[in-house]
Amino acid sequence: MSPVAIIGAGITGLTAGFYLQRKGIPVTVYEAGSRVGGVIESLRSHGFLAEFGPNTILETSPRIGELIRDAGLQSRRLDPDPRASARYVVRYRRPIAMPASPLGFFTTKLFTAKAKLAVLREPFVPPRRDGKEESVAEFVVRRLNQEFLDHAIDALVAGVYAGDPHKLSVTQAFPKLGQLEERYGSLIRGQIFGARERKRRGEVAKDRAPKFSFDEGLQVLPETLREQLGQGVRLNTKVTGLRRVGGAWELRYVAGRQEGRAEHSAVIYAGTAHALAELGVEAQPPISLEAFAEIRYPPVASVVLGFRRQDVAHPCEGFGMLIPKVEGFKILGTIFSSSLFPNRAPAGHLTLTSYVGGERYPDLAGLPPDRLTQITCDDLKVLLGVSGRPIFEHTVYYPRAIPQYVVGYGRYRELMNEIETQAPGLFFAGHYRDGISLSDSIVSGCKAAERVAAWMAQARSGPPEESGLRPSGAPAKGHIR
């Protein structure tokens, strides 16, 4: 059996490879860069621990816990400090704790009386049934009001996608919101009755899901998966093309200055959408991947700063703060990293992780590190009462950070389904397809491994086109445009 090729050694590719290997299916993971993990990267320096990309994993699915157990990482898992449950949203140029209960919502200063009345009215707002795809902004204003958009949802969208609620699709970027309206006719009723169904499926809503990390940061997970994959991971090896040959795939790659070819029984593409658009594929019928170059990835800079505890007036006991655009600050939000998990800062110090850029201020993300630090310090001075200079600084620039699930994004997912149908043995997985969160990417890797294993088992007993294992919703026939 020739191995399955996995293109991309981010968390999706590593997870897929890990589970295929456990099923007795050999894999080769090709990574163009010099390390595994993609945007997951942790740095320990002078007693501070900086996370460059995501800071936590949300346990939204049973598959997350299963991966941690299967990888043997239970002893290294870190749950957050119970005191770090508070989340803040900035209003009136200061962080205000988000309400944790219905009573807290009606007494909070975060929203005006008009916004609170909008929540009471929401169950009586008729659902939209004309099939029009709405932006997140349109959906929120229709079901609630402008204040919720400007002072809550805008901040949430910036914190999750570094995106613009006027561009993101509610059905693509936040599908469960659209599903609540479609099924229950109301967000409030859906939250109440939908919780029972999630419990039966073993799923947890993202806003209530347990979050965790590891003793030396999130990088522990991809490094552990790489160790277990062993020689199956090839770093500094860029895949340049694929060709369908008989019942297999011939893969072309460049490793250093050497070009090479390898035959594989199947291929999982687990990289980025913009790199996918550059991948040459030879197959019949012809396949074009150029459309995936249209997927927008705005730039984002991560700014990790360490301060003396005495130089920060705010207690910073909580997860962090999100910042709406109307408040006029340049940072998108800040995570209270050292309050969330232990050993993220030396005794008597704090680690604060802030983000700059996104769709809100894309030009700021690419500024030099000293300017990013100054911008962040200026905002933190007002918001958290930070004084003095940081004693630890680390910035990372991502020119293409997070795929934007804009209105109309469904056409890209449909195209992936169509290509998988017409090109047996080629599979797509990752943040550009199955959700942008770290937990979404892990689940995507798990499902990709299952799909490939099932396809290979069926292919051994009959022609792939007779297997009935087309992607959900994919057409049986058609042309790839």
N, C-alpha and C positions, 0 to 999 in steps of 0.2 A: 504494500500500500504506500503510494507516495504521500508525503505529508501535506497537511492543509497549510496554505500560506496565509499569514495574517499581516496585513500592512498597517503598521502603526503600533508602537509599544506604549501607548497611553493606557489608562486604566481599563478601557473597553477591550482593547486588543489583548492585554495581559490576562484579563478575566476569562475571555473566550479561550485563549490558549491553555490556561490552567485547567479549565473544565474539559476541554477536548482531550488533553493529555490524561486526565483522570478516567476518561472513557476508553482509554487505550488507543486513541487516534493520535499519531505523531503530528507535530506542528513545527513550523518555522516562522518566527516572528521577525519581520523586517522593520528596522527603525533607522530613519535617515539621520537622526541625531546621535549624540554621544552618550545619552543616558535614557533610562526608561521613566515613565510617569507623566510625560507631557507637561501640563501646567502644574502638576503636583510637584512641589519641591520645597524642602525644609532646610533651613540653615541654622546651625548652632554656633554662636560666637559670643565670647565674653559673658557667658551666662544667659544671654538672650536667645530665644528661638523664634525665627522668622519663618512664616509660611508665605510663599510667593503667590500661590494661587488660592484654591479653596482652603478654608480653615477647619471645616468639620465635615463629617459624613452624617447624613440624615438616614435613620433606619426606618425608611418608609415601607420596606418590603421584607418579608422573611428571608429573601435571598441575600440580603446584606449580612445579616447575622450568620447565615450559613457559610458565606465566603470567609468571614473572619474565623469561624471554627475550622473550616476545611483547611485554611492556610496556617492553622496553629497559632493564631495571634490573640487568643482570648486574654492571656496573661499580660499582654502589652497594650491592651485597650484601655483608654482613659475616658471616663464619663465626666461631664462638666461639673463644676462646683454648683451645688444646689442653689447657692445664692446668686448664681449668674443667669437666672431665668428671665429677669427683666429685660425688655427691649424698649428702646426709646425712639421717638420720632421728633424731629426738631420743629417747633412752632414758637412764634414770638422770639425767634433767635436763641432758643434754649432747648435742650432735650427734655421731653416730657414722656414719662413712662406710659407705654401702651396699656390700656385696661386689660385685666386678666379675667374679668367676669362680666356678665350683663350689668350688674349693679355698678361695677367700676366704669363701664362705658358711659352710663348716664350721669356719672358724677365727675368724669374726667374733664380737664381743661383743654384737652387736645382738640375737641370738636365743639362747635357752637350748638346752641339749641336747635337751630335750623337743620344741622346735619343729623342730630339725634332724632328729630322728627322724621327725617328721610328714612332712617332705619325702620322706624315703626310703620311707615307707609309702604316699605319695600314689598312685603308679602302680597300687597294688593295691586302692584304694578303688573299689568298683563304681560305675559312672555311674548317675545318676538317670534313669529311663525312664518315670516316671508322668505326665510332661507338666506338672507343677506349676511355676508360675513362682516362682522363689525370689528373695529379696532378696540383695544382695551379701553381707551378713553371714551369712545361712543357708548360702549356697554355700561361703564360705570356711571356716566352722567344720566343715561336713560333709566337705570335701575335705582340709582341713589341721587347724587347731585354733583355739581361742579366742585364743591368744597372737598368731598371725598377724593375726587380725582387730584386736585391741586395739593392737598395736604397729607394724603395717605398713599394712594395708589401710585402717584408719580414717584414717591420715595421708594416704594416697594419695587417698582419696575427698574429703577436705577440700581437698587441693591442686588437684584436677582440677575437681570440681563444687561445692566449698564445701558438700558434701552430707553426708547421713547414710547409712552403709552398711546400716542396718536398714530404710531406706525405698526406696533405689534398687534397681531391678531389674537382675539380672545380665545378662539377655538383652537389655535395652533400653539400659542404661548402659554395659555392658562386653560387648558381644555376642560378641567373639572368645573370651572366656573360656568362655562357654557352648558356643560352637561347637567349641572344643578338646575339651571333655568329650564332646559329642555324637558327634564324628567319630572321636576317638582313644581315648576312654574315660579319658583322663588329661591333666592339664595339662602334666606333665613330658614325656610322649610327644608331646603336641601341639606343644610348643615345639620339640622336635627335628625331627619330621617336617613340621610346618607351615612351618618356615623354608624348606624347598625349594620348596613351592608358592608362597609369597609372592615368592620370587626369580623364579620363572617369570612371575608376574603383574607384576613390576616394582614390587611394594609392599614397604614396610619397616615392621616393628613399631614402634609409637610409642616404646617404650622404647629403641630403637636407631636411630631415624630421625635424620638430620642436622638440626640446628636452625640457624637463621640470623636475621638482622635486616638493617637497612640503616644507612648512615652517620649518618643523622639520625633513627633510630628507625623503628618499624613504620609510622608515619603516612605515610612516603614512598610506600608502596604504594597506599593509597586515594587520595591526592592525585594520583598519577601517572595512575591509572585515570580519575579525574574530568577531568583535563586532556585525555585522549584522547577522552573522551565529549563534551567541549565543551558546546555549548548544549543537549545532551540531558539535562543534570542540572538539575533545578529545586529549589532549596533553599527552606526556609520555606513549603513547600506541603504541606498535610495532605490526604490523600485521605479523604473521608468516606463514600463509598458507590460501589457498582458496580451496573450494570443491564445485563442481557443484552438486546440489541436486535438481532433478526435473527441474523446471523452475526458480530456484533461486540459489544464491551463499551463502554458509556458510563460514563465515570468522572467522579465529582463531587469537587471539591476546593475548599479554601479557601487562598488565598495572601494573607497580610496580612488585610485586611478585605474582599477581593474573592472572591466565589464564582465558580466556573467549571465548565465541563463539557468533556470531550474524548472523542473516539471512538478506540478502540484495537482492533487485530486480536486481541490476546491480553493477558493480565495475569499477571505473576509477583509473588506476594506474598512479599517477602523481609524483612519486619519482625519484630516479636516476637509471641509467641502471645497475650499479653494485649491488645495493640493489634488483633490480628486479630479477637478476640472482639467488639470494638466497631465493626467494619466492617459497614455495612449492605449486603446483597447482594440484589438483586431478580432472580430467575430462575425458570424452570419446569423441573422441580419446585422448590418453595421450598427455600431453603438457610438453615440456622441455624448460626451460628458461635459461639454462646454457650458451648458446651462447652469451648472453648479458654481461657476465663477461669479454668478450674480448674487449669491448669498452674502449678505453683509456681515462683516465682523468688525465692529468698531474698536479703536485702540483704547487700552486701559493701562494705567500705571498703578502698581502696588507700592505703597510707601509705608514701611515698617519703622517705627520710631520708639526708642526706649527713653523713659524719663525717670528722674527721681520721684518717688511717691510724694514727697513734700512739694514738688513743683507742679502738681496737678490738683486743682481745687475740687473737682468733681470726684465723688467716690468711685465711679467707674465700676460699680458692682452690677454686672449684667452682661448680656451678649454684646450689645453695641448700640449704635444709633444710625438711623437712616435720615436723609436730608432731602426734603422736597426742593425743587428748583426755585419756587417762589420765595424761599428764604434767603436767596442771594449768596450762598456760599459756593466755593469752587470744588470742594471735595464732595463725593457722592455719598459717603458714609464712613463710619469707623467701627471696627470690631475691638472690643476690650479684651484682647488676646490673653493677657496674663491673669485676668479675672476669670476667664472661662476655664482654663486648664492650669494645673500646677507646673512649675519649672519652665515657664515661658519668660521669666525675668528673674534677675538676682533679687535677694531679699531687699525690701525697701525700694523697689523699682516697679515700673509699669511698662508693658509693651502694648502699643496701640497700632493697629493696622488700618490704614485708610486707603481709599481708592480715588483716582482722579481720571477724568476723561469720559469715555463712553460716548453715547450719542449726544449727551448733553453738552460736553465741552471736548470734542475730539482733538482739537489743536493743543490742549494743555497736556495730554498724556505723553507727548514726545518731547517735552521740555527737558533740559539737563537735570540731573539728580539734585543739584543744589537748589534749583528753582522749584522743583517739586516739593522738596523738604520745606522751603520757605512758605510756599502756598499752603501746605498742610499745617504748618505751625501757626500761621496767621489765623486760619479758621479754628484750630483747636484752642487757641488763646481765648477767642470769644465764646466758643461752645462749652469748653471744659475747664476754662480758667488755667490753661497751661502757661507757665512762666519759664523763662530760661531756655537754653538750647538743649536739644536732645543729646544724650550721651551715647546713643546707638542709632545708626541710620542705615537703612538698606532699601533701595528702590529697584524695581524691575519693570521694564517696559514691554508690553505685549502689543505689537502693532496690529495684530488681528486676534482679538480676545475671545468673544462670545458670539456664536451665530444668532442672528436676529430672526425670530419666527414672525415675520411681518404678514400683513394681510396678503393672501394669495400664496403663502408658503406651502400650502397643501399640494401645489403642482409639483414641487420637488419630491415630495414623498411619493406621489403617484408615479413619477418618473422612475424612482428607485424600484418600486414594485414592478413596473413594466420591464425594466432591465433585468431584474432577477428572474422574471418569467421567461424572457427570451434568451437569456444567457445562463443556462443551467450551471450551477456550481459557483456562481459569483454572488456574494452576499454583502450587504451594507449594514453597518452598525456604528453607534456612537452618538455624540452630542448633536450632530447635525441632523439626526433622524429621530431619536427616541427621547429627547429631553436633554436640557443643558446641565442639570445638576450632577454632582458626583455620584449620587445614588442612582440617578437615571442611567448614567453611563455604565455602572456596574451591572445593573439589571439588563441593559442592552447587551453586554458581553455574555451574560449567562444565557439569554435567549438565543443569541447568535450561535453559541456552542450547541444548544439543543437542536436548532434548525439544521445546522450543518450535519450533525450526527444522524438526524432522522433522514436527511436527504441522501447521505452516503449509504445508509442501510437500505433505503428504497432503491437507490441507483444500482446496487449490487444485484437486486432481484428483478430489475426491469428498466427500460429506458426512462430517464429522468422526466421526459415530457408526459409519461403515463403515471407518474408518482402521485399526482394530486396534491403535491406539497407546494403549490404556488403561495406567495405571500397573501395574507388576508386582504381582500379587496382588489387584488391584481387581476387584470383581464387574462383570459385564456389565450387570446390571439391579439395581434396588433403589430404596429410598427414602432420602432424606437426613434424618436425624433430628437 
